[in-house]
């Protein structure tokens, strides 16, 4: 016996707050310093986003130890939803 799933419509445009004060993610964001070309990597596992909103720009702050340059890079958190495989009942 095969269980069928209903048709699911997924909205690609979502603006929902994660409602997390300190949101840590297992993601590294890398950029190049515009003044000295030093490569800087920020780990969002160590540096958190505060109350991020899915689908909206969230700033990640960079600081270059070589030249003391500071800047922000905007990232967008997206959320994907897909259907699991059909369940086969025996």
Backbone as XML, in Angstrom:
<?xml version="1.0"?>
<chain id="A" units="angstrom">
  <residue number="1" name="UNK">
    <atom name="N" x="0.843" y="-1.177" z="0.000"/>
    <atom name="CA" x="0.000" y="0.000" z="0.000"/>
    <atom name="C" x="0.892" y="1.245" z="0.000"/>
  </residue>
  <residue number="2" name="UNK">
    <atom name="N" x="0.592" y="2.198" z="-0.857"/>
    <atom name="CA" x="1.353" y="3.433" z="-0.949"/>
    <atom name="C" x="0.526" y="4.588" z="-0.394"/>
  </residue>
  <residue number="3" name="UNK">
    <atom name="N" x="1.137" y="5.364" z="0.499"/>
    <atom name="CA" x="0.456" y="6.526" z="1.040"/>
    <atom name="C" x="0.798" y="7.742" z="0.172"/>
  </residue>
  <residue number="4" name="UNK">
    <atom name="N" x="-0.220" y="8.404" z="-0.339"/>
    <atom name="CA" x="-0.012" y="9.584" z="-1.182"/>
    <atom name="C" x="-0.010" y="10.841" z="-0.319"/>
  </residue>
  <residue number="5" name="UNK">
    <atom name="N" x="0.835" y="11.780" z="-0.675"/>
    <atom name="CA" x="0.888" y="13.056" z="0.023"/>
    <atom name="C" x="0.001" y="14.062" z="-0.698"/>
  </residue>
  <residue number="6" name="UNK">
    <atom name="N" x="-0.650" y="14.953" z="0.038"/>
    <atom name="CA" x="-1.460" y="15.985" z="-0.623"/>
    <atom name="C" x="-0.558" y="16.958" z="-1.376"/>
  </residue>
  <residue number="7" name="UNK">
    <atom name="N" x="-1.139" y="17.671" z="-2.307"/>
    <atom name="CA" x="-0.377" y="18.695" z="-3.029"/>
    <atom name="C" x="0.030" y="19.776" z="-2.048"/>
  </residue>
  <residue number="8" name="UNK">
    <atom name="N" x="1.273" y="20.162" z="-2.099"/>
    <atom name="CA" x="1.791" y="21.169" z="-1.180"/>
    <atom name="C" x="2.294" y="22.348" z="-1.986"/>
  </residue>
  <residue number="9" name="UNK">
    <atom name="N" x="1.859" y="23.532" z="-1.601"/>
    <atom name="CA" x="2.356" y="24.745" z="-2.232"/>
    <atom name="C" x="3.314" y="25.407" z="-1.261"/>
  </residue>
  <residue number="10" name="UNK">
    <atom name="N" x="4.506" y="25.702" z="-1.728"/>
    <atom name="CA" x="5.510" y="26.339" z="-0.887"/>
    <atom name="C" x="5.733" y="27.752" z="-1.419"/>
  </residue>
  <residue number="11" name="UNK">
    <atom name="N" x="5.527" y="28.723" z="-0.541"/>
    <atom name="CA" x="5.780" y="30.110" z="-0.891"/>
    <atom name="C" x="7.280" y="30.350" z="-0.848"/>
  </residue>
  <residue number="12" name="UNK">
    <atom name="N" x="7.850" y="30.843" z="-1.930"/>
    <atom name="CA" x="9.282" y="31.132" z="-1.948"/>
    <atom name="C" x="9.625" y="32.422" z="-1.230"/>
  </residue>
  <residue number="13" name="UNK">
    <atom name="N" x="8.637" y="33.253" z="-0.979"/>
    <atom name="CA" x="8.902" y="34.525" z="-0.327"/>
    <atom name="C" x="8.449" y="34.431" z="1.113"/>
  </residue>
  <residue number="14" name="UNK">
    <atom name="N" x="9.387" y="34.403" z="2.013"/>
    <atom name="CA" x="9.077" y="34.227" z="3.428"/>
    <atom name="C" x="9.802" y="35.303" z="4.217"/>
  </residue>
  <residue number="15" name="UNK">
    <atom name="N" x="9.083" y="36.012" z="5.058"/>
    <atom name="CA" x="9.696" y="36.999" z="5.944"/>
    <atom name="C" x="9.283" y="36.650" z="7.372"/>
  </residue>
  <residue number="16" name="UNK">
    <atom name="N" x="9.886" y="35.612" z="7.909"/>
    <atom name="CA" x="9.547" y="35.178" z="9.262"/>
    <atom name="C" x="10.761" y="35.317" z="10.152"/>
  </residue>
  <residue number="17" name="UNK">
    <atom name="N" x="10.576" y="35.908" z="11.299"/>
    <atom name="CA" x="11.653" y="36.026" z="12.265"/>
    <atom name="C" x="11.902" y="34.665" z="12.894"/>
  </residue>
  <residue number="18" name="UNK">
    <atom name="N" x="13.167" y="34.338" z="13.098"/>
    <atom name="CA" x="13.495" y="33.097" z="13.771"/>
    <atom name="C" x="13.276" y="33.221" z="15.276"/>
  </residue>
  <residue number="19" name="UNK">
    <atom name="N" x="13.066" y="34.433" z="15.767"/>
    <atom name="CA" x="12.810" y="34.714" z="17.180"/>
    <atom name="C" x="13.886" y="34.097" z="18.073"/>
  </residue>
  <residue number="20" name="UNK">
    <atom name="N" x="15.130" y="34.232" z="17.621"/>
    <atom name="CA" x="16.273" y="33.737" z="18.378"/>
    <atom name="C" x="17.213" y="34.912" z="18.601"/>
  </residue>
  <residue number="21" name="UNK">
    <atom name="N" x="17.451" y="35.238" z="19.869"/>
    <atom name="CA" x="18.300" y="36.384" z="20.183"/>
    <atom name="C" x="19.726" y="36.167" z="19.693"/>
  </residue>
  <residue number="22" name="UNK">
    <atom name="N" x="20.256" y="34.984" z="19.949"/>
    <atom name="CA" x="21.615" y="34.669" z="19.516"/>
    <atom name="C" x="21.557" y="33.439" z="18.613"/>
  </residue>
  <residue number="23" name="UNK">
    <atom name="N" x="21.475" y="33.687" z="17.308"/>
    <atom name="CA" x="21.328" y="32.609" z="16.331"/>
    <atom name="C" x="22.702" y="32.232" z="15.774"/>
  </residue>
  <residue number="24" name="UNK">
    <atom name="N" x="23.197" y="31.067" z="16.206"/>
    <atom name="CA" x="24.468" y="30.548" z="15.714"/>
    <atom name="C" x="24.187" y="29.581" z="14.572"/>
  </residue>
  <residue number="25" name="UNK">
    <atom name="N" x="24.973" y="29.693" z="13.496"/>
    <atom name="CA" x="24.800" y="28.832" z="12.329"/>
    <atom name="C" x="26.141" y="28.207" z="11.958"/>
  </residue>
  <residue number="26" name="UNK">
    <atom name="N" x="26.165" y="26.962" z="11.496"/>
    <atom name="CA" x="27.422" y="26.316" z="11.101"/>
    <atom name="C" x="27.877" y="26.768" z="9.710"/>
  </residue>
  <residue number="27" name="UNK">
    <atom name="N" x="28.101" y="28.073" z="9.575"/>
    <atom name="CA" x="28.413" y="28.682" z="8.274"/>
    <atom name="C" x="29.583" y="29.642" z="8.441"/>
  </residue>
  <residue number="28" name="UNK">
    <atom name="N" x="30.497" y="29.647" z="7.478"/>
    <atom name="CA" x="31.576" y="30.644" z="7.425"/>
    <atom name="C" x="31.277" y="31.616" z="6.301"/>
  </residue>
  <residue number="29" name="UNK">
    <atom name="N" x="31.455" y="32.903" z="6.580"/>
    <atom name="CA" x="31.304" y="33.950" z="5.566"/>
    <atom name="C" x="32.688" y="34.541" z="5.349"/>
  </residue>
  <residue number="30" name="UNK">
    <atom name="N" x="33.148" y="34.554" z="4.101"/>
    <atom name="CA" x="34.499" y="35.018" z="3.777"/>
    <atom name="C" x="34.428" y="36.220" z="2.848"/>
  </residue>
  <residue number="31" name="UNK">
    <atom name="N" x="35.299" y="37.198" z="3.102"/>
    <atom name="CA" x="35.387" y="38.370" z="2.238"/>
    <atom name="C" x="36.839" y="38.828" z="2.194"/>
  </residue>
  <residue number="32" name="UNK">
    <atom name="N" x="37.129" y="39.716" z="1.258"/>
    <atom name="CA" x="38.473" y="40.266" z="1.091"/>
    <atom name="C" x="38.454" y="41.727" z="1.499"/>
  </residue>
  <residue number="33" name="UNK">
    <atom name="N" x="39.403" y="42.116" z="2.324"/>
    <atom name="CA" x="39.514" y="43.505" z="2.765"/>
    <atom name="C" x="39.790" y="44.396" z="1.563"/>
  </residue>
  <residue number="34" name="UNK">
    <atom name="N" x="39.021" y="45.460" z="1.452"/>
    <atom name="CA" x="39.159" y="46.371" z="0.305"/>
    <atom name="C" x="40.414" y="47.238" z="0.393"/>
  </residue>
  <residue number="35" name="UNK">
    <atom name="N" x="41.018" y="47.331" z="1.564"/>
    <atom name="CA" x="42.214" y="48.169" z="1.721"/>
    <atom name="C" x="43.522" y="47.397" z="1.533"/>
  </residue>
  <residue number="36" name="UNK">
    <atom name="N" x="43.593" y="46.165" z="2.077"/>
    <atom name="CA" x="44.876" y="45.446" z="2.024"/>
    <atom name="C" x="44.783" y="44.065" z="1.376"/>
  </residue>
  <residue number="37" name="UNK">
    <atom name="N" x="43.603" y="43.691" z="0.886"/>
    <atom name="CA" x="43.366" y="42.404" z="0.220"/>
    <atom name="C" x="43.564" y="41.184" z="1.126"/>
  </residue>
  <residue number="38" name="UNK">
    <atom name="N" x="43.511" y="41.375" z="2.430"/>
    <atom name="CA" x="43.595" y="40.266" z="3.369"/>
    <atom name="C" x="42.267" y="39.496" z="3.331"/>
  </residue>
  <residue number="39" name="UNK">
    <atom name="N" x="42.345" y="38.169" z="3.327"/>
    <atom name="CA" x="41.144" y="37.347" z="3.327"/>
    <atom name="C" x="40.692" y="37.152" z="4.782"/>
  </residue>
  <residue number="40" name="UNK">
    <atom name="N" x="39.428" y="37.501" z="5.038"/>
    <atom name="CA" x="38.868" y="37.410" z="6.384"/>
    <atom name="C" x="37.696" y="36.425" z="6.350"/>
  </residue>
  <residue number="41" name="UNK">
    <atom name="N" x="37.683" y="35.502" z="7.301"/>
    <atom name="CA" x="36.578" y="34.550" z="7.426"/>
    <atom name="C" x="35.906" y="34.751" z="8.780"/>
  </residue>
  <residue number="42" name="UNK">
    <atom name="N" x="34.597" y="34.873" z="8.760"/>
    <atom name="CA" x="33.803" y="35.006" z="9.979"/>
    <atom name="C" x="32.978" y="33.727" z="10.129"/>
  </residue>
  <residue number="43" name="UNK">
    <atom name="N" x="33.106" y="33.090" z="11.270"/>
    <atom name="CA" x="32.328" y="31.885" z="11.540"/>
    <atom name="C" x="31.055" y="32.273" z="12.287"/>
  </residue>
  <residue number="44" name="UNK">
    <atom name="N" x="29.908" y="31.965" z="11.683"/>
    <atom name="CA" x="28.643" y="32.249" z="12.356"/>
    <atom name="C" x="28.352" y="31.199" z="13.425"/>
  </residue>
  <residue number="45" name="UNK">
    <atom name="N" x="29.266" y="30.258" z="13.581"/>
    <atom name="CA" x="29.213" y="29.321" z="14.693"/>
    <atom name="C" x="29.775" y="29.983" z="15.957"/>
  </residue>
  <residue number="46" name="UNK">
    <atom name="N" x="30.608" y="31.007" z="15.760"/>
    <atom name="CA" x="31.200" y="31.771" z="16.870"/>
    <atom name="C" x="30.559" y="33.142" z="17.029"/>
  </residue>
  <residue number="47" name="UNK">
    <atom name="N" x="30.235" y="33.778" z="15.910"/>
    <atom name="CA" x="29.614" y="35.112" z="15.902"/>
    <atom name="C" x="28.147" y="34.936" z="15.519"/>
  </residue>
  <residue number="48" name="UNK">
    <atom name="N" x="27.254" y="35.408" z="16.347"/>
    <atom name="CA" x="25.831" y="35.137" z="16.135"/>
    <atom name="C" x="25.124" y="36.262" z="15.385"/>
  </residue>
  <residue number="49" name="UNK">
    <atom name="N" x="23.970" y="35.928" z="14.812"/>
    <atom name="CA" x="23.039" y="36.896" z="14.257"/>
    <atom name="C" x="21.961" y="37.118" z="15.308"/>
  </residue>
  <residue number="50" name="UNK">
    <atom name="N" x="21.526" y="38.349" z="15.460"/>
    <atom name="CA" x="20.529" y="38.659" z="16.479"/>
    <atom name="C" x="19.153" y="38.820" z="15.844"/>
  </residue>
  <residue number="51" name="UNK">
    <atom name="N" x="18.218" y="37.971" z="16.238"/>
    <atom name="CA" x="16.847" y="37.956" z="15.725"/>
    <atom name="C" x="16.807" y="38.052" z="14.191"/>
  </residue>
  <residue number="52" name="UNK">
    <atom name="N" x="17.476" y="37.142" z="13.487"/>
    <atom name="CA" x="17.464" y="37.203" z="12.021"/>
    <atom name="C" x="16.074" y="36.924" z="11.453"/>
  </residue>
  <residue number="53" name="UNK">
    <atom name="N" x="15.814" y="37.519" z="10.291"/>
    <atom name="CA" x="14.543" y="37.331" z="9.596"/>
    <atom name="C" x="14.828" y="36.586" z="8.294"/>
  </residue>
  <residue number="54" name="UNK">
    <atom name="N" x="14.142" y="35.465" z="8.090"/>
    <atom name="CA" x="14.326" y="34.677" z="6.879"/>
    <atom name="C" x="13.907" y="35.505" z="5.668"/>
  </residue>
  <residue number="55" name="UNK">
    <atom name="N" x="14.756" y="35.551" z="4.661"/>
    <atom name="CA" x="14.451" y="36.258" z="3.424"/>
    <atom name="C" x="14.842" y="37.730" z="3.426"/>
  </residue>
  <residue number="56" name="UNK">
    <atom name="N" x="15.372" y="38.224" z="4.532"/>
    <atom name="CA" x="15.780" y="39.631" z="4.614"/>
    <atom name="C" x="17.294" y="39.702" z="4.818"/>
  </residue>
  <residue number="57" name="UNK">
    <atom name="N" x="17.888" y="40.808" z="4.394"/>
    <atom name="CA" x="19.332" y="40.995" z="4.535"/>
    <atom name="C" x="19.716" y="41.092" z="6.011"/>
  </residue>
  <residue number="58" name="UNK">
    <atom name="N" x="20.763" y="40.363" z="6.372"/>
    <atom name="CA" x="21.309" y="40.385" z="7.726"/>
    <atom name="C" x="22.787" y="40.761" z="7.623"/>
  </residue>
  <residue number="59" name="UNK">
    <atom name="N" x="23.222" y="41.790" z="8.353"/>
    <atom name="CA" x="24.622" y="42.200" z="8.249"/>
    <atom name="C" x="25.574" y="41.283" z="9.021"/>
  </residue>
  <residue number="60" name="UNK">
    <atom name="N" x="26.712" y="40.998" z="8.407"/>
    <atom name="CA" x="27.810" y="40.304" z="9.068"/>
    <atom name="C" x="28.966" y="41.289" z="9.097"/>
  </residue>
  <residue number="61" name="UNK">
    <atom name="N" x="29.467" y="41.576" z="10.288"/>
    <atom name="CA" x="30.528" y="42.587" z="10.449"/>
    <atom name="C" x="31.906" y="41.955" z="10.347"/>
  </residue>
  <residue number="62" name="UNK">
    <atom name="N" x="32.770" y="42.623" z="9.589"/>
    <atom name="CA" x="34.147" y="42.190" z="9.394"/>
    <atom name="C" x="35.103" y="43.217" z="9.988"/>
  </residue>
  <residue number="63" name="UNK">
    <atom name="N" x="36.255" y="42.725" z="10.453"/>
    <atom name="CA" x="37.328" y="43.593" z="10.934"/>
    <atom name="C" x="38.646" y="42.999" z="10.482"/>
  </residue>
  <residue number="64" name="UNK">
    <atom name="N" x="39.472" y="43.826" z="9.864"/>
    <atom name="CA" x="40.780" y="43.386" z="9.388"/>
    <atom name="C" x="41.840" y="43.775" z="10.418"/>
  </residue>
  <residue number="65" name="UNK">
    <atom name="N" x="42.517" y="42.761" z="10.956"/>
    <atom name="CA" x="43.580" y="43.012" z="11.928"/>
    <atom name="C" x="44.790" y="43.682" z="11.295"/>
  </residue>
  <residue number="66" name="UNK">
    <atom name="N" x="45.014" y="43.472" z="9.995"/>
    <atom name="CA" x="46.182" y="44.051" z="9.319"/>
    <atom name="C" x="46.102" y="45.564" z="9.195"/>
  </residue>
  <residue number="67" name="UNK">
    <atom name="N" x="44.939" y="46.068" z="8.754"/>
    <atom name="CA" x="44.837" y="47.508" z="8.474"/>
    <atom name="C" x="43.735" y="48.202" z="9.276"/>
  </residue>
  <residue number="68" name="UNK">
    <atom name="N" x="43.068" y="47.462" z="10.139"/>
    <atom name="CA" x="42.007" y="47.993" z="11.020"/>
    <atom name="C" x="40.782" y="48.505" z="10.260"/>
  </residue>
  <residue number="69" name="UNK">
    <atom name="N" x="40.567" y="47.962" z="9.092"/>
    <atom name="CA" x="39.390" y="48.311" z="8.297"/>
    <atom name="C" x="38.176" y="47.557" z="8.849"/>
  </residue>
  <residue number="70" name="UNK">
    <atom name="N" x="37.021" y="48.213" z="8.879"/>
    <atom name="CA" x="35.778" y="47.592" z="9.312"/>
    <atom name="C" x="34.733" y="47.741" z="8.214"/>
  </residue>
  <residue number="71" name="UNK">
    <atom name="N" x="33.922" y="46.699" z="7.991"/>
    <atom name="CA" x="32.855" y="46.761" z="7.007"/>
    <atom name="C" x="31.812" y="45.688" z="7.290"/>
  </residue>
  <residue number="72" name="UNK">
    <atom name="N" x="30.673" y="45.819" z="6.673"/>
    <atom name="CA" x="29.593" y="44.845" z="6.791"/>
    <atom name="C" x="29.307" y="44.216" z="5.438"/>
  </residue>
  <residue number="73" name="UNK">
    <atom name="N" x="28.909" y="42.961" z="5.461"/>
    <atom name="CA" x="28.444" y="42.247" z="4.278"/>
    <atom name="C" x="27.058" y="41.707" z="4.613"/>
  </residue>
  <residue number="74" name="UNK">
    <atom name="N" x="26.091" y="41.928" z="3.730"/>
    <atom name="CA" x="24.742" y="41.435" z="3.960"/>
    <atom name="C" x="24.613" y="40.011" z="3.437"/>
  </residue>
  <residue number="75" name="UNK">
    <atom name="N" x="24.005" y="39.152" z="4.263"/>
    <atom name="CA" x="23.670" y="37.798" z="3.839"/>
    <atom name="C" x="22.157" y="37.634" z="3.963"/>
  </residue>
  <residue number="76" name="UNK">
    <atom name="N" x="21.615" y="36.666" z="3.270"/>
    <atom name="CA" x="20.189" y="36.360" z="3.360"/>
    <atom name="C" x="20.045" y="34.896" z="3.757"/>
  </residue>
  <residue number="77" name="UNK">
    <atom name="N" x="19.305" y="34.667" z="4.823"/>
    <atom name="CA" x="19.021" y="33.299" z="5.269"/>
    <atom name="C" x="17.772" y="32.835" z="4.522"/>
  </residue>
  <residue number="78" name="UNK">
    <atom name="N" x="17.879" y="31.692" z="3.879"/>
    <atom name="CA" x="16.712" y="31.141" z="3.186"/>
    <atom name="C" x="16.370" y="29.796" z="3.814"/>
  </residue>
  <residue number="79" name="UNK">
    <atom name="N" x="15.125" y="29.434" z="3.674"/>
    <atom name="CA" x="14.631" y="28.197" z="4.254"/>
    <atom name="C" x="14.009" y="27.373" z="3.142"/>
  </residue>
  <residue number="80" name="UNK">
    <atom name="N" x="14.412" y="26.119" z="3.030"/>
    <atom name="CA" x="13.873" y="25.260" z="1.980"/>
    <atom name="C" x="12.989" y="24.169" z="2.570"/>
  </residue>
  <residue number="81" name="UNK">
    <atom name="N" x="11.946" y="23.848" z="1.861"/>
    <atom name="CA" x="11.036" y="22.780" z="2.263"/>
    <atom name="C" x="10.808" y="21.873" z="1.067"/>
  </residue>
  <residue number="82" name="UNK">
    <atom name="N" x="10.928" y="20.579" z="1.290"/>
    <atom name="CA" x="10.640" y="19.617" z="0.226"/>
    <atom name="C" x="9.920" y="18.424" z="0.843"/>
  </residue>
  <residue number="83" name="UNK">
    <atom name="N" x="9.243" y="17.690" z="0.011"/>
    <atom name="CA" x="8.504" y="16.518" z="0.476"/>
    <atom name="C" x="9.462" y="15.338" z="0.630"/>
  </residue>
  <residue number="84" name="UNK">
    <atom name="N" x="9.210" y="14.536" z="1.637"/>
    <atom name="CA" x="9.975" y="13.316" z="1.832"/>
    <atom name="C" x="9.496" y="12.278" z="0.814"/>
  </residue>
  <residue number="85" name="UNK">
    <atom name="N" x="10.257" y="11.227" z="0.657"/>
    <atom name="CA" x="9.832" y="10.169" z="-0.262"/>
    <atom name="C" x="8.550" y="9.525" z="0.225"/>
  </residue>
  <residue number="86" name="UNK">
    <atom name="N" x="7.813" y="8.949" z="-0.688"/>
    <atom name="CA" x="6.577" y="8.276" z="-0.335"/>
    <atom name="C" x="6.873" y="7.079" z="0.566"/>
  </residue>
  <residue number="87" name="UNK">
    <atom name="N" x="5.985" y="6.824" z="1.503"/>
    <atom name="CA" x="6.134" y="5.714" z="2.433"/>
    <atom name="C" x="5.461" y="4.479" z="1.848"/>
  </residue>
  <residue number="88" name="UNK">
    <atom name="N" x="6.164" y="3.373" z="1.823"/>
    <atom name="CA" x="5.621" y="2.109" z="1.316"/>
    <atom name="C" x="5.205" y="1.248" z="2.517"/>
  </residue>
  <residue number="89" name="UNK">
    <atom name="N" x="3.914" y="0.964" z="2.631"/>
    <atom name="CA" x="3.402" y="0.061" z="3.667"/>
    <atom name="C" x="3.329" y="-1.349" z="3.085"/>
  </residue>
  <residue number="90" name="UNK">
    <atom name="N" x="3.748" y="-2.322" z="3.868"/>
    <atom name="CA" x="3.713" y="-3.710" z="3.381"/>
    <atom name="C" x="2.553" y="-4.446" z="3.995"/>
  </residue>
</chain>
